[in-house]
């Protein structure tokens, strides 16, 4: 755990964030007048929650959307459709 004063945190915020992102420092305590005031920690890399229907009403699916499925499959499977 690294502790820095407010002035140092202001002048080197990018470096401190990079250290936390890269795991060089697990957390950085920012102190004001020698007393801990805030903690800089990495954000959890958990995927954000996906919502179903988020694009509802923004576009219409054409009736012939599946028209080229076989052709696309052949392109991906090097000319053979299984």
N, C-alpha and C positions, 0 to 999 in steps of 0.2 A: 504494500500500500504506500503510495507516494502522496505527500502533502505539499501543496504549493500555496503561496499567499495570493491574494486577489490581484495584485499588480502583475505578478508573474503569469497568472492564469489569463489575464487580459492580453498580455503581450505575446503569449505563446499558445493560444487556444488550439490552433490547427495542429501543432506538434503534439499537444496533450491528447487530442481526439485521435490522432493517428496512432499514438502509443497504446491507447485503450482498444482501438479497432484491431490492431495487429497482435494483441495479447502481450505486448511488452510490459504493460502495467494492467493488472486486473481492475484496478479502480484508482481514481485520483481524487483526493480530498482537497477541496478549495477552502482555505481559511481566511477569515476576516479578523484582523487584530489578534491573530494567534489562536482564534477559536474556530473549529470546524463549522462551515456554513453550508456546504453543498458537496455532493459526491458525483463524480463523472464516471459512469459505468457503460459498458457496451450494451447495445440493444440486443435483445434475444432475436435470433435468426429464425424464429418460428414463422411459417408461412401465414400470411394474413387470411382471415376467414373469407371464403368465397361465397358470394350471394348468388343464388339462382334467380334468373329473371332480371338482372341488372340492366340489360339492354332492351327489355320489353318495350315494343312500340317505336323503337328507333330505326328499324328497317323491316322490310318484308322479304320473306323467303320465297323465291320464284317457284312456280309449280314444277319446272323442269330442272330443279337443282341436282337431281340424280342422273341426268341425261348422259354425262360423260364419265360415270364411275368406272366402267370397264376399261375405257381408254386410259384413265389415270392409273388404274391398277396395273395395266400392262407396262406403263412407263416406269412404275416403281419396281415391278418384278421382272424387268428386262425382257418384256415380250411374252411372258407366260402368265396366263390367268389361271388360278387354281380353283 
